[in-house]
Amino acid sequence: MSDLVVLAYADEHRAGEVMATLHRLRPTTAAGEAIDAVCIVRRTDWTVTVNHEEELATPNEASMDYWRSLISTLILTPGTASLRCKVAEFGITSDFERRVLAALPPGSSAVLMIVAPQTLDRLEPALQCFGGTMLITPIERPRTHAAWAV
């Protein structure tokens, strides 16, 4: 079991800074620890952009499809009705969905990560300096998600 971690920020740029920090911290994580993360920006016109770091040599469309589906399910986004499903399909409670929506008003940003709890314990001190709201919930690992193949 992994955790879905949402780091929500009141401005549109802070999540990008956090993603850069995560990128610098990756070499210090133990071998075999997967950190799959995306940066989202919820603009004031309610549109949502997703930035997902990915190796060019090994494109993983399944990973991006997973993130699109998860984000459009958690966050009301114009034009994504066909991607939405029930949060229970991800093993997430509706209470967590409500807390994410409350933490991400228009004009905000967030980093969404799927990590093992022990990995989060090591990352948390470096992430606390950015402030923001941290929301954590267990999430089921889909078998088709390549970033989680161990």
N, C-alpha and C positions, 0 to 999 in steps of 0.2 A: 504494500500500500504506500502511496505517495501522498504528499500534501500539495494542494493548490494554494499558492500564496499570492495575494493581491496587495501590492504596495500602491496606494492611491495618494495622489498629490493634487493640490488646489490649482496648480498652474499647468499649462500645456507643455512645458519644457523640462520639468524636473525628472520625469520618467526616463527621458533620453540620457540624462546624466547618470542615473542609476544603472541603466543598461551598460554604459561605458565602464562603470565600476565592476559590474558583474563580469564583463569581458576580461578585465584585468585580473580578477580573482580566480577565474577558471583554471589557470595552470596550477594553482595551489590546492585545488580540491583533489582528493584521493582518486586514484585510477578506478574506473568503473562507476563513479558517481555521475549520473546524468543530470544536467541542469538544462531544462528546456524553458526558454523565456521569450516573451514578446513584450513589446512596448506599444501601448495604445494611447491615442490622443482623442479625447472627445471634444470636438470643437463647439463653439457657441451656436452653430447652426445645426447641432445634433448629429452631424456626421462623425464617423469614427474611422481613424486610420490605424493600421496595424503594421508594425515594423518587426520582422522576424529575422534574426541573424541566421545565415545558413551558408554552408560551404558551397562554393560555386561548382566544384568538381563532383559533388554528390547532392544534386538537388533532390528535395524530398517534398513533393507536392502533397503527399498524404499528411505530413506534419502540418502544413499550412491549412489544408482543408479541416483538419481537426481543430486548429486554433480558430478559424473562421466560425465553425459551428459552435464552439464553446463560447466565444465572445458574443456572437449574435444571440445566443441563448441567455447569457447573463445580462447583457446590456441592450436596451432597446435602441436599435440602429435602423435608420430609414433604408428601405430596399433590401432587407435581409430576411424577410418573412419565410422564404423557402429554406433558409439555413437553420432556422430556429427549431429546437426540439424541447423536450421537457428536461429540467435540470436534474431530475431523478435519473435520467439515462447516463449522466456523468457521476452519479453517486453523490450529488450535491443537494442540500436541503433548500427549500424555498426561503427560509430565514436568511441563509447566506446570500442568496440572490438579492433579497431586499437590502441587506447591508452593503453589498457592492453597488447597487443603484444609488443608495444614499451617499456613498463615498465618492461617486463619480458624476457630479453635475456637469452641465455643459461648461467648457473652458478648463477642464481638468485633464490629467493624464494618469497612467498607471503602468506598472510592470506586473505582468502575470507570469508566475513561475510554477513549474511542476518539479518538485524536488523531494528527495528522501528526507525524513525528519532530521536525521543526523547531519545531513548537508546543510540544512537550514540553520541548525545550531552553530555551525562554523561561519556561515555567511552573515548571520544576524548582527553581530557587533559592527561590521563594516557598513551595513545598510542603515543602522539607527541614526547615523549622523545626517541623513537626508530628511529626517522627520517624516511627516505624512502619516497615513493610517495603514496599519498592517492587518489584513484579514486572512485567516488560515482555516482551511477545511480539508478533510481527507478527500481524495479523489481516486476513482478506480482507473487503473492503467489499461487503456485499450491495447489489445494484443497486436494491432496493426501499426502502432505508432513506432516508427523506426528509431526515434531518439531514445526509446526505452528498451530496445532490444539489448539484453545483456548476455 
